[in-house]
Amino acid sequence: MGFLVPILMCLAFIFVWIVLTKWIVAFDRRRTKKVLLSSKRLDMKSMAALIYLYFGGKLFLYSRWFPKRSPAGTVYREIPCVLIFGKKIFVLEVCSLPGTFHNTENETWTVIPPADYTKKKEVQIKSPLFLANERATILKELLEVLSCPFEFSVEPMVILTDKDHRCAYPLRNGLYTVSDAISHLARFAPRTKRDRKKMKKINGMFFALFNRYSLPRRSAIARNNKMRQKKK
């Protein structure tokens, strides 16, 4: 029976190593989440990393150009970030400007910087919500043309990530703070192993479709230029 002792010791070591590794990974995830949540502002990649830490899985498609029909023909428009939660698809925009946002119901926002900000003049920006709505429409129209085999929804999602941002009016539909965005997404996250498996399968189908019917930046710009020259 003496030969069992080294085997049992080896198995015990492996068990402790696995448990310790899982603990370290979980601790690192919590620490990274805390750092990101306490950041003064988050850019698109940082916000995507935070969402991944909360929900895991393959969720994002970055910087792809999708076809849009126009009277002149098919042009390609960029969608910087698509977030896929199974049958719920989000077109993600991040606004990291500090200041107070006015006219958030319009296509152009007025941003008044904080008193201690270096640039103190108010600025006009194109509404991130308008851009997200426009891009969500492109994605929805493409999926409708492709006859998606099940019901789906495409939702614009603009996340205001700067700690010094303020809205002159209550947040409209589609506008979220970082914590509100995480809470909203949690409603669609799978809760069981079966649901996670199902979402992974649906996500894989959407990724295959989007990669097939979209183009990288260089190819899309070349196609758009070729169409313009043909029109002339």
Steps between C-alpha positions, in 0.01 A plus 500: 500500500802725534494576128163679548653766723690689225196472270269645763750773576520584131119511470479721809760736354306522170175568689659777708662648188165509313318658797778754552507589129123554494524717810778712349308543174180597685692745722668656195163537323348673804800730533493590128125567517551728797778691321291547185190607693700758692668642188432863420394404150491189283562473127333240278757225561498554877120493510502180294753348742273587794198339331710191427607477866135502606357266238788317327471325165554619144274805486661771286561571133722803442534749215319323217339674204149389406306549174228763484272546202475852361350655185851504352566135583643305792743686721686370803470671840716431803357362823780532758363251753224238494412327827315169459294350782331216316183633338564845650753703300636837612673762287738645757621860513713646778494872582786591735470880486478688831245776547128559488310371198215711363256430216545123533175453307654667191747384236753749637588523869637803679770411751595753768837401657550492880629820663844348564539358149780640280267560204224719639310578181183306431520262205253347260522128432299265284267302723653160587145374541413614147811321367417184696137505374621546142744210531243279674265556205771387255553181698128430537434549129785263412364226730150545358633459144683184610175359646624424850334171609384635840382821659772744599533864599769758432534775760720811505697539822692818586703486820610826664824398668658822632453553874452875439216466250154639577178501301286812507197271467423148626675224305310403186448145378829376362716721725669332797757561767757221546318340795161534328638333188628201699162467677314519168719236337458270801134462404603315184796300634452120517447366852539125451751278323233408246425867430873577462537217252199622303628860494844384388341317206290803399800733537705272276233519232487881516880531491510277191232712327658833592849391392362369173297808407728773633843625395813626675575872471736493200277278286187701586661836414626354171146380416351840586758684286437265209126566521555878504727483195249284317224751577709784350 
